[in-house]
Amino acid sequence: MIRYALKCTSDHAFESWFQSADAFDKLESSGMIVCPSCGSVDVAKAIMAPKVRPARSVAKLPLPAKSETPLTGPKSESETALAKMKKQVEENSDYVGVSFAAEARKMHDGDVPMRSIYGEARLDEAKKLLEDGVPVAPLPFIPQRKTN
């Protein structure tokens, strides 16, 4: 496996893993590498510094402050918007877990009062809801499971 830093013509930078350098070349020539920000297929390798492991004798550097560590918070505009949407959904909706399909159907049929819900459903359950005219949409994030 090999990781490349990539950049599209709109100057969006991202990384991706490939089975080999030849695999990257094949995917690039067939237009199958797409920028996740804008959808452009005009993508090229960007300059990337190799990750070099320091000598064992070098003292370990202290970890950066929590606000600087990776994966602690959104970095881009789109990640910030996604985090805001997730917070709004979680604060203003009831989490119904794996019984989402059943709850959505009950509300659609008028068996229970309408309310804003979110949860989890199998693909076949979601398709059946849509076929039956129940308005549902996938969330672009995984709900945080609530436990007792």
Secondary structure, DSSP 8 states (H G I E B T S, - for coil): -EEEEEEETT--EEEEEES-HHHHHHHHHTT----TTT--S-EEE----------TTS-------GGGSTTSS--SHHHHHHHHHHHHHHHHSEEEETTHHHHHHHHHHTSS----EEE---HHHHHHHHHTT------SS-------
